Amino acid sequence: MEINVHLTEGAARVALNGRFDFSCHREFRSACDGALGHPGAGAIEVDFRRVEYLDSSALGMLLQLRERAQASSRAVRLANCTGVVSDVLQVANFGKLFTMA
């Protein structure tokens, strides 16, 4: 899994590439720490454009990010959710917890 954080005015985008599973837990947490540490980022966007797979541990990581973001009054948006990613997120009812595009 490759993770890149792009900081812009008003938001931080966490772009994922590859398999989003337990093996990238530390790397994802570190990337999110950087995004949440950016004072100008009112929102965190997780970009799934290049994600080919995600499992239940990835869902847990997203829930942890949501809790941490809410604690600092920030929103989390899940972007470019298509194919298998969209299917898994819909089955898990993440559309009720996150803004998804």
FENSUL-V330926 format. One record per backbone hydrogen bond with DSSP energy under -1.0 kcal/mol. CO is the residue of the C=O (numbers start at 1). NH is the residue of the N-H. If there is no record, write none. Layout:
{{CO	NH} {CO	NH}}
This chain:
{{2	17} {4	15} {6	13} {11	8} {12	45} {13	6} {14	47} {15	4} {17	2} {18	52} {20	55} {21	24} {22	25} {24	28} {25	29} {26	30} {27	31} {28	32} {29	33} {30	34} {31	35} {32	36} {33	37} {38	41} {40	42} {42	75} {43	12} {44	77} {45	14} {46	79} {47	16} {48	51} {50	18} {53	20} {55	59} {56	60} {57	61} {58	62} {59	63} {60	64} {61	65} {62	66} {63	67} {64	68} {65	69} {66	70} {67	71} {69	74} {70	73} {75	44} {76	99} {77	46} {78	101} {79	48} {82	85} {83	87} {84	88} {85	89} {86	90} {87	91} {88	92} {89	94} {90	93} {93	96} {94	98} {99	78}}
